[in-house]
Amino acid sequence: MLVLKHKPSVASNRSPRETGESIAPIEGHGPEKQFKLVLGQAERAQRAPAGPALKILVIDDHVLIRHALRGVLAQLKREAVTLEASDCGEAMRVLEQNSDVDLILLDLTAPDGDGFSALATLRERRPTTDVVCLAESSDMGEVMRALELGAVGYIPKSTPCEVILSAIELVFSGGIYIPSDVLRHETGSKETAGDASEACPLQLGLTQRQTEVLAVLRQGKSNKAIARALGLAEPTVKNHVTAILKALKVASRTEAVIAAEKLRLKLPVQFTP
């Protein structure tokens, strides 16, 4: 078994689907827990465009997990500055001093309160800052609740490092990350049109405009933000969203995002509201 020790990381030259690493605690080492490396597969997101250094806030009460995540984030293809907070109270103070945080990685088991309450507070106070949740498991109920509260990603802590990197790059490109096992199980009991490898918006009965609405909805945007991004009236957007839900045979916006991910729909490039 390999043991992860915090040290400066070098960007990986491995191919997108090569073996990855993940963070998982090894029991029996007292408070100074070590972390094993777990083999897995990854799907790389498109490379983010060059630009200023990203600023990422990690909220987790375990110092070694924060340090391990710092090492993972050092492998992003864009330079990243990592800020740390051990709980939500400290996180709020960090955010007050850093108004330009690009992404928050939030541990849902924060010691000073309910992680979902913290998520709701962060979304209320920093609506323009994306939040990705870190969790012990990939419970479907928790995933759905996090997405409904505005998270743009949900990453179990057992996720391979390569996949964590891909998830973060996907978020920075405007997407929403949902664990692959959740995608496999969530719509398994629901009927969806088309085959996952071949389905396209037109085959589902979506118009070009509805496809554009779905592309922006996938970024977690409200109807008002979608209307602004596409130059539409808000009631028109609402009608399009209703049509999208019907076409995908789902009942909520979150389920629509999950269905679109599962079907691998080819959507337009992201729009900036």
Buried (B, 14 or more C-beta within 10 A) or exposed (E): EEEBEBEEBEEBEEEEEEBBBBBBBEEEEEEEBBBBBBEBEBEBBEEBEEEEEBBBBBBBBBBBBBBBBBBBBBBBBBEBBBBBBBBBEBBBEBBEEEEEBBBBBBBBBBEEEEBBEBBBBBBEEBEEBBBBBBBBEBEBEBBBBBBEBBBBBBBBBBBBBBBBBBBBBBBBBBBBBBBBEBBEEBBEEBEBEBEBEEBBBEBBEBBEBBBBBBBBBBBBBBBEBBBBBBEBEBEBBBBBBEBBBEBBBBEEBBBBBBBBBBBBBEBEEBBEB
